[in-house]
Structure formats: structure tokens, C-alpha cells
């Protein structure tokens, strides 16, 4: 009983914020973990539409990747692509911090190394990667020119430092076959050594010996205290587990399972999304999405397909993930979700509004931030949704929980 009280006291003393993006606006919410409520604190308009963001390890700064590129473009479009540093504090809530750094094309994902000295950004079409120094005051420096040919793959979708911080893993999603490209484009997980801001190719993982064809990894997540790496294979709707040893991934997954509860419905664009491991390491979560652009005239008409957050119990001896729940996200298309650092709540950002039915029988569920209690076994219990108003054509692209720095 006393340990439960101590845990409760520690959680209540933690200062946790939730950040989300709607179009070009980043908003900070303060999270009351015990009450499972959000209070909106501040919003800030970015130079262009937010794609992703990552917090500094100190909890004092946020690094936001923005673009005015046409959504889904396979070439470089637009001219306003930037990496922006924000300061998080009690006085203003959220403020620009130093000069934004220009990027050459649409960024899709970014992260910060574990030392807080470098900001890493990756790009889709063509695949590309940049490294920016983070100065002692948290501002961004000019891009560090890379000295090596990195041999990047097709349609990069994530860059993430390994737990050792000596390497990074990049996920290249590739493309499924199409009339224009009957073989599609191969996917790959690429491990690169990382030191002093420089990247060097180390390992390519294509799985199953097909040189990456029919393999579409999107995002990875590391187990907090084991050498297990969980991979959402977006285009094949699978969850894989690899072993990470000496910063090298096992060539093939040790375990693989379906992301969806039922077989994929023919003709429906069904794809995997984000993946996160609980801080305790006993479960892993992944989102299932029906892929679609926001309809400028209103909510997306949802009929069939797996629109869920899948919950997998992790075998603590082997790392094998086993499905125990497919939770209703209480909204449509969870591109991003986050777990608060105490491991008590999961917060899902639904991309757009959803309509079910027709005419007078139509029901519309707005976009929102959906809060779930994480039960002892990792299953999710829906608590509430904070509705998010979206202008026509605008999406809620990103959400992240951040433990804030102690002000004292």
C-alpha cells in the first residue's frame, strides 16, 4: 500500500505537458495525470504546416519540423520548410527560441539524440537526412554537412537514435507495386553509426531475403530495458520484433504478428501507423489506420477497415508480442499517439473528423485528443475526448507527452 502511495505522490509531483499540432499551430496543454484532464495553456503559429516535433531531453525545448509541401507529393514541392526551436516555460507557456533553420524539402520525422546536442531530421521524396547542432542555450545551429555517401533507400519515414546513442535507425517504407511500378520500391531498416554529428552506413535490414521488395517498415520503438526493437511494417500491416545487439539488428524478425484483428478488406487502403512501448516494458501499442486525405467539405466517410489502437502483451522472456486488445480510438485515423511518462495515460490524436451512415442517420465524430487509462495489464479504457476544430483541408498531424524541467 505504501509503495502505491509513493508512486501516486511521484506522479502528482511530475509536471507533464501534451503538445499537439493542427495545421501550422502548435498547442501546449498541461496534463493532470490523476484527474486525466487537459488544460490548454498556449498556442503558437509556425512558419508552415507541422509534420513532426521532438522534445529536448531536458524538457525545456521543442524542435518542430514544418513544411508547405503538397501532401503526398513524390517530388520536392513548396519553398517554406523549416526546423524551429521552441522554448517551454511557465511564464509564456511556449515561445520561439532563436532562429529557425531552413530545410531543403518536406521533412516527415525528426528526433534529438540522447545527449541533447544534435537534432536529426529525415525526408521522404527523395529520401534525405540532415543533422543540426543544438547549442548550449537550446537554439539550433546551421546544418552539419555530411562527409559520407549514406546510400539511402526509398521514402524514409523515421530517424531514431539507438539506446546507446552511438547509432541511429532509419525506416524506409518503400512503395507497394502499382501499374507504373509493377515491383514497387523496396523498403529497408538502415542502421548508421553516429558520432560528432556525422553519419556512416553500418547495416541494411530488408528481412526475408527479398532485397526489401514487399517490405515497408514505417516506425520503430525500443524496449526500455531489453534489446528488443518493435517495428510497424506499414504496407504489410504487421508488427515485427528484432533483436538489437551491439547496435546491429537481427537480419530477420524473431517474431511477427498481424496488426489488424481481421484480414484486410480488399480495395481498402489499410496501413499501420505509430508504435510505442510502455515505460514498464510489458506491452507495446500500434495504431491501425484507414489511409485518406482530409475531405475539404467535411468528415471522412468511414465504412469498413481496422481503425484501432492494437495492444500487445510482451513475453518478458522472449519479447514476443501477443495481441490482447484492439481498442476503439473514438475517432478516425490515429497517425500519432503518446504515453505520458508516468505510464498512466495514453493520448491519441485523431487526424480528421469521421462520419458514419448517410443522410439523417449520419453521425459525425470530430477530430480530437482522446484520453485512455492504461490498466495494469496494459489494456486501454477510454476516458474522454477533447474535440479539436479543423478548418477545411487541415489535419491534426502530431501529439507528444513531455515531462517538463523542474523550474526550481
C-alpha positions as CSV (number, residue, x, y, z in Angstrom):
1,X,0.0,0.0,0.0
2,X,2.8,2.4,0.9
3,X,4.5,1.8,-2.5
4,X,1.3,2.7,-4.3
5,X,1.0,5.9,-2.3
6,X,4.7,6.7,-3.1
7,X,4.0,6.1,-6.8
8,X,1.0,8.3,-6.6
9,X,3.0,11.1,-4.9
10,X,5.7,10.9,-7.5
11,X,3.3,11.0,-10.4
12,X,1.4,14.0,-8.9
13,X,4.7,15.9,-8.5
14,X,5.7,15.4,-12.1
15,X,4.9,18.2,-14.5
16,X,3.7,16.8,-17.8
17,X,2.6,18.7,-20.9
18,X,0.9,17.4,-24.0
19,X,1.8,19.2,-27.3
20,X,-0.3,18.7,-30.5
21,X,-0.4,20.3,-33.9
22,X,-3.3,21.4,-36.1
23,X,-2.1,22.7,-39.4
24,X,0.6,25.2,-38.7
25,X,-0.3,25.7,-35.0
26,X,1.4,24.0,-32.0
27,X,-0.6,24.0,-28.8
28,X,0.6,23.2,-25.3
29,X,-1.8,21.5,-22.8
30,X,-1.0,20.8,-19.2
31,X,-1.9,17.2,-18.1
32,X,-3.3,16.3,-14.7
33,X,-2.4,12.6,-14.6
34,X,-4.6,11.8,-11.5
35,X,-7.7,13.5,-12.9
36,X,-6.9,12.5,-16.5
37,X,-7.7,16.0,-17.7
38,X,-6.1,18.5,-20.1
39,X,-5.9,22.3,-19.7
40,X,-5.0,24.4,-22.7
41,X,-2.1,26.7,-21.9
42,X,-0.7,28.3,-25.1
43,X,-0.7,28.1,-28.9
44,X,1.9,29.3,-31.4
45,X,1.8,29.6,-35.2
46,X,4.7,28.0,-37.1
47,X,6.1,29.2,-40.4
48,X,4.3,26.4,-42.2
49,X,2.4,23.1,-41.5
50,X,3.8,21.0,-38.7
51,X,4.9,17.5,-39.7
52,X,6.5,16.3,-36.5
53,X,8.3,17.5,-33.4
54,X,10.6,16.2,-30.7
55,X,11.5,17.4,-27.2
56,X,15.0,18.1,-25.8
57,X,16.0,15.6,-23.1
58,X,15.9,18.5,-20.6
59,X,12.2,19.1,-21.3
60,X,12.9,22.8,-21.8
61,X,12.8,22.9,-25.6
62,X,10.8,21.5,-28.5
63,X,12.1,21.1,-32.1
64,X,9.4,21.4,-34.7
65,X,9.7,20.3,-38.4
66,X,7.4,22.3,-40.7
67,X,6.6,22.4,-44.5
68,X,4.4,23.9,-47.1
69,X,4.8,20.9,-49.4
70,X,1.8,19.4,-51.1
71,X,0.7,16.4,-49.1
72,X,1.7,13.1,-50.6
73,X,3.9,14.6,-53.2
74,X,6.7,12.3,-54.5
75,X,8.9,15.2,-55.6
76,X,10.2,18.3,-53.9
77,X,7.4,20.9,-53.8
78,X,6.9,24.1,-51.7
79,X,9.5,26.5,-50.5
80,X,8.9,27.0,-46.8
81,X,10.5,24.0,-45.0
82,X,12.0,24.8,-41.5
83,X,13.2,23.3,-38.3
84,X,12.0,25.6,-35.5
85,X,13.2,25.6,-31.8
86,X,10.5,26.5,-29.2
87,X,11.1,27.2,-25.5
88,X,8.8,25.7,-22.9
89,X,8.5,27.7,-19.7
90,X,5.9,28.7,-17.1
91,X,6.0,32.4,-17.9
92,X,4.9,32.2,-21.6
93,X,4.0,28.6,-21.9
94,X,5.5,28.4,-25.4
95,X,7.8,30.8,-27.3
96,X,10.1,30.9,-30.4
97,X,13.7,30.3,-29.4
98,X,16.4,31.5,-31.7
99,X,16.4,31.5,-35.5
100,X,14.7,28.7,-37.4
101,X,16.9,26.7,-39.7
102,X,15.9,26.3,-43.4
103,X,15.4,22.8,-44.8
104,X,15.5,22.0,-48.5
105,X,12.4,19.9,-48.7
106,X,9.4,18.4,-46.8
107,X,10.5,16.8,-43.5
108,X,8.5,13.9,-42.3
109,X,10.1,13.0,-38.9
110,X,12.7,14.4,-36.5
111,X,14.3,13.5,-33.2
112,X,17.0,14.6,-30.8
113,X,20.0,12.5,-29.7
114,X,20.2,11.4,-26.1
115,X,22.8,14.0,-25.2
116,X,20.6,16.8,-26.5
117,X,23.4,18.1,-28.7
118,X,22.0,17.2,-32.2
119,X,18.7,17.5,-34.0
120,X,18.1,14.8,-36.6
121,X,15.6,15.2,-39.5
122,X,14.6,12.9,-42.3
123,X,12.7,13.4,-45.5
124,X,10.5,11.3,-47.9
125,X,10.8,12.2,-51.5
126,X,13.6,11.9,-52.3
127,X,14.9,10.3,-49.1
128,X,17.3,12.6,-47.3
129,X,18.7,13.3,-43.8
130,X,20.1,16.4,-42.0
131,X,21.9,17.0,-38.7
132,X,21.8,20.3,-36.9
133,X,23.8,21.1,-33.8
134,X,21.8,22.2,-30.7
135,X,23.7,24.9,-28.9
136,X,24.1,25.1,-25.1
137,X,21.2,27.6,-24.9
138,X,18.9,25.2,-26.8
139,X,18.9,27.1,-30.1
140,X,19.7,25.5,-33.4
141,X,22.9,25.9,-35.4
142,X,23.5,25.6,-39.1
143,X,23.3,22.2,-40.8
144,X,26.3,19.9,-40.4
145,X,27.5,18.8,-43.9
146,X,27.7,15.0,-44.1
147,X,31.0,13.6,-45.3
148,X,29.9,10.1,-46.3
149,X,27.6,8.7,-49.0
150,X,24.8,7.1,-47.0
151,X,23.1,5.1,-49.7
152,X,19.6,6.0,-48.5
153,X,16.5,4.0,-49.5
154,X,13.0,4.9,-50.7
155,X,10.5,7.0,-48.8
156,X,12.2,7.5,-45.4
157,X,9.7,7.8,-42.5
158,X,11.7,7.9,-39.3
159,X,15.1,8.6,-37.8
160,X,15.7,7.5,-34.2
161,X,18.9,7.2,-32.1
162,X,19.6,3.8,-30.6
163,X,19.6,3.5,-26.8
164,X,23.5,3.6,-26.9
165,X,23.3,6.9,-28.8
166,X,26.2,5.6,-31.0
167,X,23.9,4.8,-33.9
168,X,20.6,5.8,-35.5
169,X,18.0,3.7,-37.2
170,X,16.2,5.0,-40.2
171,X,13.0,3.3,-41.5
172,X,12.4,3.4,-45.3
173,X,8.9,2.5,-46.2
174,X,9.3,1.9,-49.9
175,X,6.2,1.5,-52.1
176,X,3.8,-1.2,-53.0
177,X,3.5,-2.4,-56.6
178,X,1.5,-0.2,-58.9
179,X,0.7,-0.1,-62.6
180,X,3.6,2.4,-63.1
181,X,6.0,0.3,-61.0
182,X,4.9,-3.4,-61.0
183,X,7.6,-4.3,-58.5
184,X,7.1,-1.2,-56.3
185,X,10.1,0.2,-54.4
186,X,12.0,-1.8,-51.7
187,X,11.9,-0.9,-48.1
188,X,14.7,-1.2,-45.6
189,X,15.7,-0.5,-42.0
190,X,19.1,1.2,-42.1
191,X,21.5,1.4,-39.1
192,X,24.0,4.2,-39.3
193,X,26.9,5.0,-36.9
194,X,26.6,8.4,-35.4
195,X,29.5,10.4,-33.9
196,X,30.2,14.2,-33.7
197,X,27.2,14.9,-35.9
198,X,28.4,12.6,-38.7
199,X,26.5,9.6,-40.0
200,X,28.1,6.5,-41.5
201,X,26.3,3.5,-43.1
202,X,26.6,0.4,-40.9
203,X,23.8,-2.1,-41.7
204,X,20.8,-2.6,-44.0
205,X,18.0,-4.9,-42.9
206,X,15.5,-5.9,-45.6
207,X,14.1,-9.1,-44.0
208,X,13.1,-12.4,-45.7
209,X,15.8,-12.2,-48.4
210,X,13.8,-10.4,-51.0
211,X,16.0,-7.3,-51.1
212,X,13.3,-5.2,-49.5
213,X,10.5,-5.8,-52.0
214,X,7.2,-6.4,-50.2
215,X,8.7,-4.9,-47.0
216,X,7.5,-1.5,-45.8
217,X,8.8,-0.5,-42.3
218,X,7.4,2.8,-41.1
219,X,8.3,3.3,-37.4
220,X,10.2,1.5,-34.6
221,X,10.2,1.6,-30.8
222,X,12.8,0.3,-28.4
223,X,12.1,-1.7,-25.3
224,X,13.1,0.3,-22.2
225,X,15.3,-2.4,-20.6
226,X,15.8,-5.3,-23.2
227,X,17.4,-5.5,-26.6
228,X,14.1,-5.8,-28.3
229,X,13.0,-3.5,-31.2
230,X,9.4,-3.3,-32.4
231,X,8.7,-2.4,-36.0
232,X,5.4,-1.4,-37.6
233,X,5.6,-2.7,-41.1
234,X,3.1,-0.2,-42.6
235,X,2.4,-1.6,-46.0
236,X,2.0,-5.2,-45.0
237,X,0.1,-4.4,-41.7
238,X,2.4,-6.4,-39.5
239,X,4.3,-5.9,-36.2
240,X,7.8,-7.3,-36.1
241,X,10.3,-7.8,-33.2
242,X,14.1,-7.7,-33.9
243,X,17.0,-8.1,-31.6
244,X,19.4,-5.2,-31.3
245,X,22.9,-6.3,-30.3
246,X,26.0,-4.1,-30.5
247,X,23.8,-1.7,-32.4
248,X,23.1,-4.2,-35.1
249,X,19.6,-5.5,-35.8
250,X,18.9,-9.2,-36.3
251,X,18.6,-9.7,-40.1
252,X,15.1,-11.1,-39.8
253,X,12.5,-10.5,-37.1
254,X,12.4,-13.0,-34.3
255,X,8.6,-12.6,-34.1
256,X,6.0,-11.2,-36.3
257,X,2.2,-10.8,-36.0
258,X,-0.7,-9.1,-37.7
259,X,-1.5,-5.5,-36.9
260,X,-5.2,-6.0,-37.7
261,X,-7.8,-8.0,-36.0
262,X,-9.3,-9.3,-39.2
263,X,-7.9,-9.8,-42.7
264,X,-7.6,-6.6,-44.7
265,X,-10.7,-5.7,-46.7
266,X,-9.9,-5.8,-50.5
267,X,-9.9,-2.3,-52.0
268,X,-9.4,-0.5,-48.7
269,X,-6.1,1.3,-48.1
270,X,-5.3,-0.2,-44.7
271,X,-1.9,0.8,-43.2
272,X,-0.1,0.6,-39.9
273,X,0.9,3.8,-38.1
274,X,2.8,4.7,-34.9
275,X,4.3,2.3,-32.3
276,X,5.3,2.8,-28.7
277,X,6.4,0.5,-25.9
278,X,5.0,1.2,-22.4
279,X,7.6,2.6,-19.9
280,X,7.3,-0.6,-17.9
281,X,8.0,-2.7,-21.0
282,X,5.1,-5.1,-20.5
283,X,3.1,-4.0,-23.5
284,X,3.5,-2.4,-27.0
285,X,0.9,-0.3,-28.8
286,X,0.4,0.3,-32.5
287,X,-2.2,2.2,-34.5
288,X,-4.2,0.9,-37.4
289,X,-5.4,3.4,-40.0
290,X,-7.6,3.7,-43.0
291,X,-5.5,6.0,-45.1
292,X,-7.1,9.0,-46.6
293,X,-6.7,12.8,-47.1
294,X,-9.0,15.1,-45.2
295,X,-12.1,16.0,-47.2
296,X,-12.3,19.8,-47.5
297,X,-16.1,19.6,-47.4
298,X,-16.3,17.7,-44.1
299,X,-15.7,14.5,-42.3
300,X,-14.2,11.4,-43.8
301,X,-16.9,8.8,-44.6
302,X,-15.8,5.6,-42.7
303,X,-17.4,2.3,-43.6
304,X,-15.0,-0.6,-43.2
305,X,-11.5,-1.5,-42.2
306,X,-9.5,-1.6,-39.0
307,X,-9.4,1.8,-37.3
308,X,-7.9,1.0,-33.9
309,X,-5.1,1.0,-31.4
310,X,-3.7,-2.5,-31.1
311,X,-2.4,-3.6,-27.7
312,X,0.2,-6.5,-27.5
313,X,1.4,-8.1,-24.3
314,X,5.2,-8.7,-24.4
315,X,6.5,-12.0,-23.3
316,X,9.1,-11.0,-20.7
317,X,11.4,-13.9,-21.5
318,X,11.4,-13.8,-25.3
319,X,10.0,-10.4,-26.3
320,X,7.2,-11.9,-28.4
321,X,4.2,-9.6,-28.8
322,X,0.7,-11.2,-28.4
323,X,-2.4,-9.2,-29.2
324,X,-4.7,-8.7,-26.2
325,X,-6.9,-5.8,-27.4
326,X,-7.9,-3.8,-30.4
327,X,-9.2,-0.6,-28.8
328,X,-11.7,1.8,-30.4
329,X,-9.8,5.1,-30.7
330,X,-13.1,7.1,-30.5
331,X,-12.1,9.0,-33.6
332,X,-10.6,8.4,-37.1
333,X,-7.1,7.6,-38.2
334,X,-4.6,7.8,-35.4
335,X,-1.4,9.0,-37.1
336,X,0.3,9.7,-33.7
337,X,-0.3,8.8,-30.1
338,X,1.7,9.2,-27.0
339,X,2.1,7.7,-23.5
340,X,2.6,10.0,-20.5
341,X,6.0,9.5,-18.8
342,X,4.3,8.0,-15.7
343,X,2.8,5.3,-17.9
344,X,-0.7,6.1,-16.6
345,X,-2.4,7.5,-19.7
346,X,-2.3,7.1,-23.5
347,X,-3.3,10.2,-25.6
348,X,-4.3,9.6,-29.2
349,X,-4.6,12.4,-31.8
350,X,-7.2,11.6,-34.5
351,X,-6.2,13.0,-37.9
352,X,-9.6,14.3,-39.0
353,X,-13.4,14.1,-38.4
354,X,-15.2,10.8,-39.2
355,X,-18.8,10.3,-40.5
356,X,-20.7,7.0,-40.3
357,X,-24.0,6.5,-42.1
358,X,-25.9,8.7,-44.6
359,X,-28.5,11.4,-44.6
360,X,-30.4,11.9,-41.4
361,X,-28.8,8.8,-39.9
362,X,-25.3,10.2,-40.3
363,X,-23.2,10.5,-37.2
364,X,-20.1,12.7,-37.2
365,X,-17.2,12.2,-34.7
366,X,-14.9,15.3,-34.6
367,X,-11.2,15.1,-34.6
368,X,-9.8,15.2,-31.1
369,X,-7.3,14.3,-28.4
370,X,-8.6,11.1,-26.9
371,X,-7.5,10.0,-23.4
372,X,-7.3,6.4,-22.2
373,X,-6.5,5.0,-18.8
374,X,-3.8,2.3,-19.1
375,X,-4.8,-0.6,-16.9
376,X,-2.4,-2.8,-15.0
377,X,-2.2,-5.4,-17.8
378,X,-1.8,-2.6,-20.5
379,X,-5.3,-2.7,-21.8
380,X,-6.9,0.7,-22.6
381,X,-10.1,2.2,-21.1
382,X,-11.5,5.2,-22.9
383,X,-12.0,8.2,-20.6
384,X,-12.8,11.3,-22.6
385,X,-12.1,13.2,-25.8
386,X,-11.2,16.9,-26.2
387,X,-12.7,17.9,-29.6
388,X,-10.4,19.7,-32.0
389,X,-11.9,22.0,-34.6
390,X,-10.3,21.6,-38.0
391,X,-10.6,24.1,-40.8
392,X,-11.3,22.6,-44.3
393,X,-8.3,20.6,-45.5
394,X,-6.4,20.8,-42.2
395,X,-5.3,17.8,-40.2
396,X,-4.2,17.1,-36.7
397,X,-0.8,15.6,-37.5
398,X,1.1,15.1,-34.3
399,X,0.9,14.7,-30.5
400,X,3.6,14.2,-27.8
401,X,3.8,14.0,-24.0
402,X,6.8,15.7,-22.4
403,X,8.0,15.7,-18.8
404,X,8.9,19.4,-18.2
405,X,12.0,20.6,-16.5
406,X,11.9,21.4,-12.8
407,X,11.7,25.2,-12.6
408,X,13.4,25.3,-9.2
